[in-house]
């Protein structure tokens, strides 16, 4: 169950996102640009997240190459 403080900040975040979306619509920004900007802001706000996601992507690519027999297993 969410405590009142949690509900308060979630409401504030919703208000801020709504305001940002409204500004983007007013200025003709397309939805992909809005979503890319929101995602970038989120990732930048979490130190280490970008590196973590890049690491996961590299590991998945290596695993796929191994499954295809294009990369040996050490």
JORA-V438934 format. One record per residue. N is the residue number from 1. RES is the residue in one small letter. PHI is phi as a letter, one per 20 degrees, with the letter a starting at -180 (NA if undefined). Layout:
BEGIN
N;RES;PHI
N;RES;PHI
END
This chain:
BEGIN
1;x;NA
2;x;e
3;x;e
4;x;g
5;x;f
6;x;f
7;x;f
8;x;f
9;x;f
10;x;f
11;x;f
12;x;f
13;x;f
14;x;f
15;x;f
16;x;f
17;x;f
18;x;f
19;x;f
20;x;f
21;x;f
22;x;f
23;x;f
24;x;f
25;x;f
26;x;g
27;x;d
28;x;m
29;x;f
30;x;f
31;x;f
32;x;f
33;x;f
34;x;f
35;x;f
36;x;f
37;x;f
38;x;f
39;x;f
40;x;f
41;x;f
42;x;f
43;x;f
44;x;f
45;x;f
46;x;d
47;x;g
48;x;n
49;x;f
50;x;g
51;x;f
52;x;f
53;x;f
54;x;f
55;x;f
56;x;f
57;x;f
58;x;f
59;x;f
60;x;f
61;x;f
62;x;f
63;x;f
64;x;f
65;x;f
66;x;f
67;x;f
68;x;e
69;x;m
70;x;e
71;x;b
72;x;f
73;x;d
74;x;e
END
